[in-house]
Amino acid sequence: MGSGRRWRALLLWLLVLAGVLGLIVAGGIWAVSFFKPFAAPLAQGCRAAADGTEYSLALDQTENAALITAVSVRRGMPARAASIGLATAIQESKLRNITHGDLDSLGLFQQRPSQGWGTEEQILDRFHSTNAFFDVLATVPGYEDMPITEAAQIVQRSAYPDAYAQREPTGKAFASALTGHSPAALSCTLTAPDGTGSPAAVADALDAAYGSVPSQIDGALLSVAASETAGWSYAQWAVANAQSLAITEVSFAGQRWVRGNNDGSRNAGWHSTGAEPGPVVITVAQP
């Protein structure tokens, strides 16, 4: 009897020990799961590739870069003009339409009302300030062949004339993509849109940027017939403005850009579809 009691006590002790160990293991698994760090939020932004290097801008900066470049295209200026404009705006305002600056400087190019660039209201109009910049640049003889920093300084009359040079690589990369000279070179990483979009709104924004652009609307799709260079300019403009216009896909010349989901997937940039060349097709989010 004494031996049997000892065995039963030992068995009971082993069962208790097993239960305790089980609780410890389960608790450890729960703790690891509970305290596991959350996935980092998706880093939204845009990039332009040039000569094997990628240059990055934030979403709002890229929208302004697309506007400046579209104005240069609308005016029939060479891609060099867009490069000069972007490098200047990056240096002057970080490509943001700021309401403050040195002395009375304002806007994308930090233009001063006191120096004849327009009223405060006009300078803060992005189209006015961009056209004002290109109006002066167009009067500079041989600007197409000048170093960017030299041409920018003639227009801006900056106290720091050498500062523009450091912005040249980024300016050139985004200008080449947004003028359409570098196909499929600009891509943006975005989460799923917050709301629905309107093809008509995209068409209006496209017309405001480039002038009258013939387009057709079919449901959620906006189609724009264009030649290779112009088509790539429109297509990459659409990617640059995808955030504010709720654009989900852009296709052109057998390539497609697809907006990402909230988990960060499908943000791999442009990829081949194998489709025959056709119009630029812009798709907006629908209910």
PESULSUL-V88305 format. One record per backbone hydrogen bond with DSSP energy under -1.0 kcal/mol. NH is the residue of the N-H (numbers start at 0). CO is the residue of the C=O. If there is no record, write none. Layout:
# PESULSUL-V88305
NH;CO
NH;CO
This chain:
# PESULSUL-V88305
4;0
5;1
6;2
7;3
8;4
9;5
10;6
11;7
12;8
13;9
14;10
15;11
16;12
17;13
18;14
19;15
20;16
21;17
22;18
23;19
24;20
25;21
26;22
27;23
28;24
29;25
30;26
31;27
32;28
33;29
34;30
43;41
44;188
45;56
46;186
47;54
48;184
49;52
52;49
54;47
56;45
61;57
62;58
63;59
64;60
65;61
66;62
67;63
68;64
69;65
70;66
71;67
72;68
73;69
74;70
75;72
76;71
80;77
82;78
83;79
84;80
85;81
86;82
87;83
88;84
89;85
90;86
91;87
92;88
93;89
94;88
97;95
104;101
105;110
106;97
110;105
114;111
115;112
116;111
122;118
123;119
124;121
128;124
129;125
130;126
131;127
132;128
133;129
134;130
135;131
136;132
137;133
138;135
139;136
142;139
144;141
150;146
151;147
152;148
153;149
154;150
155;151
156;152
162;159
166;163
167;164
170;166
171;167
172;168
173;169
174;170
175;171
176;172
177;173
178;174
179;176
180;175
181;175
184;181
186;46
188;44
196;284
201;197
202;198
203;199
204;200
205;201
206;202
207;203
208;204
209;205
210;206
215;222
217;220
220;217
221;281
222;215
223;279
230;226
231;227
232;228
233;229
234;230
235;231
236;232
237;233
238;234
239;235
240;236
241;238
244;240
246;241
247;282
248;282
249;256
250;280
251;254
254;251
255;270
256;249
258;247
260;264
263;260
270;255
272;253
279;223
280;250
281;221
282;248
283;219
284;245
